[in-house]
Amino acid sequence: MSTAKRGLWLRKRQVSLNMPQKDPCQKQACEIQKCLQVNNYMESKCEAVIREMRKCCAQYPRGRSICCSGFEKEEREREKSKVTSEGIPPSPQ
């Protein structure tokens, strides 16, 4: 590979590394927003799209999707209350 081609390749590589990755669950998050708007923010009417969002979030490690942060927080709180109700001290995080 010539020096010029290598330089171009390295610049393209650096740009791709600096670009933020697309949120993997953004599509589902947008679908929830659309559904809520159409249904006057009645969550019960959007259970199917919320389920799809939860499925998407479950596919990725915590923190990978900004869109999942609310669901992750909800899950941690649910786990904490379950552990507390069973009398088991919560694990340190």
PyMOL commands that place a pseudoatom at each C-alpha (Angstrom):
pseudoatom trace, name=CA, resn=MET, resi=1, chain=A, elem=C, hetatm=0, pos=[0.000, 0.000, 0.000]
pseudoatom trace, name=CA, resn=SER, resi=2, chain=A, elem=C, hetatm=0, pos=[1.427, 3.373, -0.940]
pseudoatom trace, name=CA, resn=THR, resi=3, chain=A, elem=C, hetatm=0, pos=[2.055, 5.993, 1.724]
pseudoatom trace, name=CA, resn=ALA, resi=4, chain=A, elem=C, hetatm=0, pos=[-0.738, 8.217, 0.360]
pseudoatom trace, name=CA, resn=LYS, resi=5, chain=A, elem=C, hetatm=0, pos=[-3.269, 5.370, 0.343]
pseudoatom trace, name=CA, resn=ARG, resi=6, chain=A, elem=C, hetatm=0, pos=[-2.231, 4.298, 3.826]
pseudoatom trace, name=CA, resn=GLY, resi=7, chain=A, elem=C, hetatm=0, pos=[-2.615, 7.887, 5.092]
pseudoatom trace, name=CA, resn=LEU, resi=8, chain=A, elem=C, hetatm=0, pos=[-6.107, 8.102, 3.589]
pseudoatom trace, name=CA, resn=TRP, resi=9, chain=A, elem=C, hetatm=0, pos=[-7.041, 4.730, 5.066]
pseudoatom trace, name=CA, resn=LEU, resi=10, chain=A, elem=C, hetatm=0, pos=[-5.811, 5.804, 8.514]
pseudoatom trace, name=CA, resn=ARG, resi=11, chain=A, elem=C, hetatm=0, pos=[-7.787, 9.080, 8.366]
pseudoatom trace, name=CA, resn=LYS, resi=12, chain=A, elem=C, hetatm=0, pos=[-10.967, 7.221, 7.374]
pseudoatom trace, name=CA, resn=ARG, resi=13, chain=A, elem=C, hetatm=0, pos=[-10.383, 4.703, 10.153]
pseudoatom trace, name=CA, resn=GLN, resi=14, chain=A, elem=C, hetatm=0, pos=[-9.903, 7.479, 12.716]
pseudoatom trace, name=CA, resn=VAL, resi=15, chain=A, elem=C, hetatm=0, pos=[-13.095, 9.224, 11.593]
pseudoatom trace, name=CA, resn=SER, resi=16, chain=A, elem=C, hetatm=0, pos=[-15.071, 5.984, 11.918]
pseudoatom trace, name=CA, resn=LEU, resi=17, chain=A, elem=C, hetatm=0, pos=[-13.667, 5.399, 15.409]
pseudoatom trace, name=CA, resn=ASN, resi=18, chain=A, elem=C, hetatm=0, pos=[-14.602, 8.914, 16.513]
pseudoatom trace, name=CA, resn=MET, resi=19, chain=A, elem=C, hetatm=0, pos=[-18.154, 8.728, 15.193]
pseudoatom trace, name=CA, resn=PRO, resi=20, chain=A, elem=C, hetatm=0, pos=[-20.704, 7.730, 17.806]
pseudoatom trace, name=CA, resn=GLN, resi=21, chain=A, elem=C, hetatm=0, pos=[-22.377, 4.396, 17.190]
pseudoatom trace, name=CA, resn=LYS, resi=22, chain=A, elem=C, hetatm=0, pos=[-26.076, 4.396, 16.392]
pseudoatom trace, name=CA, resn=ASP, resi=23, chain=A, elem=C, hetatm=0, pos=[-28.144, 3.380, 19.372]
pseudoatom trace, name=CA, resn=PRO, resi=24, chain=A, elem=C, hetatm=0, pos=[-29.292, -0.198, 18.686]
pseudoatom trace, name=CA, resn=CYS, resi=25, chain=A, elem=C, hetatm=0, pos=[-32.731, 0.353, 20.256]
pseudoatom trace, name=CA, resn=GLN, resi=26, chain=A, elem=C, hetatm=0, pos=[-33.448, 3.828, 18.894]
pseudoatom trace, name=CA, resn=LYS, resi=27, chain=A, elem=C, hetatm=0, pos=[-36.012, 2.521, 16.405]
pseudoatom trace, name=CA, resn=GLN, resi=28, chain=A, elem=C, hetatm=0, pos=[-38.041, 0.894, 19.184]
pseudoatom trace, name=CA, resn=ALA, resi=29, chain=A, elem=C, hetatm=0, pos=[-37.779, 4.030, 21.339]
pseudoatom trace, name=CA, resn=CYS, resi=30, chain=A, elem=C, hetatm=0, pos=[-39.168, 6.108, 18.470]
pseudoatom trace, name=CA, resn=GLU, resi=31, chain=A, elem=C, hetatm=0, pos=[-41.999, 3.613, 18.003]
pseudoatom trace, name=CA, resn=ILE, resi=32, chain=A, elem=C, hetatm=0, pos=[-42.913, 4.012, 21.685]
pseudoatom trace, name=CA, resn=GLN, resi=33, chain=A, elem=C, hetatm=0, pos=[-42.992, 7.805, 21.329]
pseudoatom trace, name=CA, resn=LYS, resi=34, chain=A, elem=C, hetatm=0, pos=[-45.193, 7.594, 18.223]
pseudoatom trace, name=CA, resn=CYS, resi=35, chain=A, elem=C, hetatm=0, pos=[-47.558, 5.144, 19.892]
pseudoatom trace, name=CA, resn=LEU, resi=36, chain=A, elem=C, hetatm=0, pos=[-47.861, 7.248, 23.038]
pseudoatom trace, name=CA, resn=GLN, resi=37, chain=A, elem=C, hetatm=0, pos=[-48.567, 10.408, 21.031]
pseudoatom trace, name=CA, resn=VAL, resi=38, chain=A, elem=C, hetatm=0, pos=[-51.238, 8.703, 18.926]
pseudoatom trace, name=CA, resn=ASN, resi=39, chain=A, elem=C, hetatm=0, pos=[-52.866, 7.182, 22.026]
pseudoatom trace, name=CA, resn=ASN, resi=40, chain=A, elem=C, hetatm=0, pos=[-52.835, 10.284, 24.258]
pseudoatom trace, name=CA, resn=TYR, resi=41, chain=A, elem=C, hetatm=0, pos=[-49.999, 8.875, 26.376]
pseudoatom trace, name=CA, resn=MET, resi=42, chain=A, elem=C, hetatm=0, pos=[-51.985, 5.850, 27.576]
pseudoatom trace, name=CA, resn=GLU, resi=43, chain=A, elem=C, hetatm=0, pos=[-49.245, 3.271, 28.190]
pseudoatom trace, name=CA, resn=SER, resi=44, chain=A, elem=C, hetatm=0, pos=[-51.734, 0.411, 28.179]
pseudoatom trace, name=CA, resn=LYS, resi=45, chain=A, elem=C, hetatm=0, pos=[-52.354, 1.039, 24.464]
pseudoatom trace, name=CA, resn=CYS, resi=46, chain=A, elem=C, hetatm=0, pos=[-48.626, 0.712, 23.716]
pseudoatom trace, name=CA, resn=GLU, resi=47, chain=A, elem=C, hetatm=0, pos=[-47.793, -2.509, 25.554]
pseudoatom trace, name=CA, resn=ALA, resi=48, chain=A, elem=C, hetatm=0, pos=[-46.714, -4.311, 22.363]
pseudoatom trace, name=CA, resn=VAL, resi=49, chain=A, elem=C, hetatm=0, pos=[-44.149, -1.662, 21.368]
pseudoatom trace, name=CA, resn=ILE, resi=50, chain=A, elem=C, hetatm=0, pos=[-42.910, -1.424, 24.965]
pseudoatom trace, name=CA, resn=ARG, resi=51, chain=A, elem=C, hetatm=0, pos=[-42.421, -5.209, 24.954]
pseudoatom trace, name=CA, resn=GLU, resi=52, chain=A, elem=C, hetatm=0, pos=[-40.390, -4.901, 21.745]
pseudoatom trace, name=CA, resn=MET, resi=53, chain=A, elem=C, hetatm=0, pos=[-38.235, -2.246, 23.397]
pseudoatom trace, name=CA, resn=ARG, resi=54, chain=A, elem=C, hetatm=0, pos=[-37.611, -4.511, 26.395]
pseudoatom trace, name=CA, resn=LYS, resi=55, chain=A, elem=C, hetatm=0, pos=[-36.615, -7.340, 24.031]
pseudoatom trace, name=CA, resn=CYS, resi=56, chain=A, elem=C, hetatm=0, pos=[-34.181, -5.049, 22.250]
pseudoatom trace, name=CA, resn=CYS, resi=57, chain=A, elem=C, hetatm=0, pos=[-32.680, -3.828, 25.529]
pseudoatom trace, name=CA, resn=ALA, resi=58, chain=A, elem=C, hetatm=0, pos=[-32.241, -7.406, 26.748]
pseudoatom trace, name=CA, resn=GLN, resi=59, chain=A, elem=C, hetatm=0, pos=[-30.029, -8.158, 23.729]
pseudoatom trace, name=CA, resn=TYR, resi=60, chain=A, elem=C, hetatm=0, pos=[-27.333, -5.661, 24.745]
pseudoatom trace, name=CA, resn=PRO, resi=61, chain=A, elem=C, hetatm=0, pos=[-25.181, -5.157, 27.843]
pseudoatom trace, name=CA, resn=ARG, resi=62, chain=A, elem=C, hetatm=0, pos=[-26.189, -2.448, 30.307]
pseudoatom trace, name=CA, resn=GLY, resi=63, chain=A, elem=C, hetatm=0, pos=[-25.076, 0.962, 29.176]
pseudoatom trace, name=CA, resn=ARG, resi=64, chain=A, elem=C, hetatm=0, pos=[-24.844, 0.045, 25.478]
pseudoatom trace, name=CA, resn=SER, resi=65, chain=A, elem=C, hetatm=0, pos=[-28.099, 1.792, 24.598]
pseudoatom trace, name=CA, resn=ILE, resi=66, chain=A, elem=C, hetatm=0, pos=[-28.941, 5.250, 25.927]
pseudoatom trace, name=CA, resn=CYS, resi=67, chain=A, elem=C, hetatm=0, pos=[-32.544, 4.569, 24.944]
pseudoatom trace, name=CA, resn=CYS, resi=68, chain=A, elem=C, hetatm=0, pos=[-32.633, 1.620, 27.364]
pseudoatom trace, name=CA, resn=SER, resi=69, chain=A, elem=C, hetatm=0, pos=[-31.370, 3.564, 30.380]
pseudoatom trace, name=CA, resn=GLY, resi=70, chain=A, elem=C, hetatm=0, pos=[-34.867, 4.054, 31.841]
pseudoatom trace, name=CA, resn=PHE, resi=71, chain=A, elem=C, hetatm=0, pos=[-35.692, 0.377, 31.455]
pseudoatom trace, name=CA, resn=GLU, resi=72, chain=A, elem=C, hetatm=0, pos=[-32.347, -0.581, 33.016]
pseudoatom trace, name=CA, resn=LYS, resi=73, chain=A, elem=C, hetatm=0, pos=[-32.978, 1.709, 36.002]
pseudoatom trace, name=CA, resn=GLU, resi=74, chain=A, elem=C, hetatm=0, pos=[-36.467, 0.254, 36.407]
pseudoatom trace, name=CA, resn=GLU, resi=75, chain=A, elem=C, hetatm=0, pos=[-35.014, -3.278, 36.332]
pseudoatom trace, name=CA, resn=ARG, resi=76, chain=A, elem=C, hetatm=0, pos=[-32.358, -2.432, 38.963]
pseudoatom trace, name=CA, resn=GLU, resi=77, chain=A, elem=C, hetatm=0, pos=[-35.032, -0.942, 41.242]
pseudoatom trace, name=CA, resn=ARG, resi=78, chain=A, elem=C, hetatm=0, pos=[-37.234, -4.006, 40.771]
pseudoatom trace, name=CA, resn=GLU, resi=79, chain=A, elem=C, hetatm=0, pos=[-34.299, -6.302, 41.623]
pseudoatom trace, name=CA, resn=LYS, resi=80, chain=A, elem=C, hetatm=0, pos=[-33.434, -4.192, 44.661]
pseudoatom trace, name=CA, resn=SER, resi=81, chain=A, elem=C, hetatm=0, pos=[-37.005, -4.279, 46.015]
pseudoatom trace, name=CA, resn=LYS, resi=82, chain=A, elem=C, hetatm=0, pos=[-37.223, -8.036, 45.405]
pseudoatom trace, name=CA, resn=VAL, resi=83, chain=A, elem=C, hetatm=0, pos=[-33.975, -8.640, 47.291]
pseudoatom trace, name=CA, resn=THR, resi=84, chain=A, elem=C, hetatm=0, pos=[-35.049, -6.333, 50.118]
pseudoatom trace, name=CA, resn=SER, resi=85, chain=A, elem=C, hetatm=0, pos=[-38.448, -8.038, 50.446]
pseudoatom trace, name=CA, resn=GLU, resi=86, chain=A, elem=C, hetatm=0, pos=[-36.724, -11.434, 50.667]
pseudoatom trace, name=CA, resn=GLY, resi=87, chain=A, elem=C, hetatm=0, pos=[-34.476, -10.163, 53.456]
pseudoatom trace, name=CA, resn=ILE, resi=88, chain=A, elem=C, hetatm=0, pos=[-31.290, -10.620, 51.444]
pseudoatom trace, name=CA, resn=PRO, resi=89, chain=A, elem=C, hetatm=0, pos=[-28.899, -7.678, 51.491]
pseudoatom trace, name=CA, resn=PRO, resi=90, chain=A, elem=C, hetatm=0, pos=[-28.446, -6.108, 48.033]
pseudoatom trace, name=CA, resn=SER, resi=91, chain=A, elem=C, hetatm=0, pos=[-25.201, -6.733, 46.222]
pseudoatom trace, name=CA, resn=PRO, resi=92, chain=A, elem=C, hetatm=0, pos=[-22.798, -3.769, 45.985]
pseudoatom trace, name=CA, resn=GLN, resi=93, chain=A, elem=C, hetatm=0, pos=[-22.771, -2.016, 42.596]
for i in range(1, 93): cmd.bond("trace and resi %d" % i, "trace and resi %d" % (i + 1))
show_as sticks, trace
zoom trace
